[in-house]
Amino acid sequence: MELGLIAIGAAIAVGLTALATAWSQSRIGAAMAGALAEKPELAGQTIILIAIPETMVVLGFVIAFLITTLKPAE
Protein backbone atom coordinates (compact mmCIF):
# COMPACT_ATOMS: atom_id res chain seq x y z
CA MET A 1 0.00 0.00 0.00
CA GLU A 2 2.78 2.41 0.96
CA LEU A 3 4.65 1.87 -2.31
CA GLY A 4 1.51 2.62 -4.29
CA LEU A 5 0.95 5.90 -2.46
CA ILE A 6 4.57 6.89 -3.09
CA ALA A 7 4.12 6.18 -6.80
CA ILE A 8 0.90 8.22 -6.90
CA GLY A 9 2.62 11.12 -5.15
CA ALA A 10 5.49 11.05 -7.64
CA ALA A 11 3.08 10.89 -10.58
CA ILE A 12 1.14 13.86 -9.24
CA ALA A 13 4.37 15.84 -8.77
CA VAL A 14 5.37 15.33 -12.40
CA GLY A 15 1.88 15.40 -13.91
CA LEU A 16 0.70 18.65 -12.38
CA THR A 17 3.91 20.48 -13.19
CA ALA A 18 3.74 19.22 -16.78
CA LEU A 19 0.15 20.41 -17.14
CA ALA A 20 0.99 23.80 -15.65
CA THR A 21 3.96 24.16 -17.99
CA ALA A 22 1.89 23.23 -21.04
CA TRP A 23 -0.80 25.73 -20.11
CA SER A 24 1.65 28.56 -19.48
CA GLN A 25 3.62 27.86 -22.65
CA SER A 26 0.46 27.88 -24.73
CA ARG A 27 -0.44 31.31 -23.36
CA ILE A 28 3.08 32.66 -23.78
CA GLY A 29 3.41 31.18 -27.27
CA ALA A 30 0.17 32.73 -28.49
CA ALA A 31 1.05 36.14 -27.07
CA MET A 32 4.58 36.09 -28.38
CA ALA A 33 3.46 35.01 -31.87
CA GLY A 34 1.43 38.19 -32.07
CA ALA A 35 4.28 40.25 -30.68
CA LEU A 36 6.76 38.76 -33.18
CA ALA A 37 4.43 39.61 -36.04
CA GLU A 38 4.68 43.27 -35.05
CA LYS A 39 8.27 43.38 -33.73
CA PRO A 40 10.62 40.68 -35.08
CA GLU A 41 13.44 41.93 -32.84
CA LEU A 42 11.72 40.28 -29.86
CA ALA A 43 12.81 36.80 -31.00
CA GLY A 44 15.49 36.41 -28.31
CA GLN A 45 13.12 37.42 -25.54
CA THR A 46 10.52 35.00 -26.90
CA ILE A 47 12.89 32.05 -26.60
CA ILE A 48 13.72 32.97 -23.01
CA LEU A 49 10.06 33.38 -22.03
CA ILE A 50 9.16 30.01 -23.55
CA ALA A 51 12.04 28.29 -21.72
CA ILE A 52 11.32 29.68 -18.24
CA PRO A 53 8.25 27.48 -17.52
CA GLU A 54 10.30 24.37 -18.32
CA THR A 55 11.97 24.78 -14.94
CA MET A 56 8.66 23.78 -13.33
CA VAL A 57 8.84 20.35 -14.95
CA VAL A 58 12.47 19.93 -13.93
CA LEU A 59 11.55 20.75 -10.35
CA GLY A 60 8.64 18.31 -10.57
CA PHE A 61 11.08 15.57 -11.61
CA VAL A 62 13.35 16.49 -8.70
CA ILE A 63 10.45 16.24 -6.23
CA ALA A 64 9.36 12.91 -7.74
CA PHE A 65 12.91 11.63 -7.43
CA LEU A 66 13.05 12.70 -3.78
CA ILE A 67 9.67 11.13 -3.06
CA THR A 68 10.68 7.79 -4.55
CA THR A 69 14.22 7.56 -3.14
CA LEU A 70 13.98 8.89 0.41
CA LYS A 71 13.05 6.44 3.10
CA PRO A 72 9.87 7.22 5.03
CA ALA A 73 10.21 7.90 8.73
CA GLU A 74 9.57 4.87 10.88
C-alpha positions in Angstrom: 0.0 0.0 0.0 2.8 2.4 1.0 4.7 1.9 -2.3 1.5 2.6 -4.3 1.0 5.9 -2.5 4.6 6.9 -3.1 4.1 6.2 -6.8 0.9 8.2 -6.9 2.6 11.1 -5.2 5.5 11.1 -7.6 3.1 10.9 -10.6 1.1 13.9 -9.2 4.4 15.8 -8.8 5.4 15.3 -12.4 1.9 15.4 -13.9 0.7 18.6 -12.4 3.9 20.5 -13.2 3.7 19.2 -16.8 0.2 20.4 -17.1 1.0 23.8 -15.7 4.0 24.2 -18.0 1.9 23.2 -21.0 -0.8 25.7 -20.1 1.7 28.6 -19.5 3.6 27.9 -22.6 0.5 27.9 -24.7 -0.4 31.3 -23.4 3.1 32.7 -23.8 3.4 31.2 -27.3 0.2 32.7 -28.5 1.0 36.1 -27.1 4.6 36.1 -28.4 3.5 35.0 -31.9 1.4 38.2 -32.1 4.3 40.2 -30.7 6.8 38.8 -33.2 4.4 39.6 -36.0 4.7 43.3 -35.0 8.3 43.4 -33.7 10.6 40.7 -35.1 13.4 41.9 -32.8 11.7 40.3 -29.9 12.8 36.8 -31.0 15.5 36.4 -28.3 13.1 37.4 -25.5 10.5 35.0 -26.9 12.9 32.1 -26.6 13.7 33.0 -23.0 10.1 33.4 -22.0 9.2 30.0 -23.6 12.0 28.3 -21.7 11.3 29.7 -18.2 8.2 27.5 -17.5 10.3 24.4 -18.3 12.0 24.8 -14.9 8.7 23.8 -13.3 8.8 20.4 -15.0 12.5 19.9 -13.9 11.5 20.8 -10.3 8.6 18.3 -10.6 11.1 15.6 -11.6 13.3 16.5 -8.7 10.5 16.2 -6.2 9.4 12.9 -7.7 12.9 11.6 -7.4 13.1 12.7 -3.8 9.7 11.1 -3.1 10.7 7.8 -4.5 14.2 7.6 -3.1 14.0 8.9 0.4 13.1 6.4 3.1 9.9 7.2 5.0 10.2 7.9 8.7 9.6 4.9 10.9 
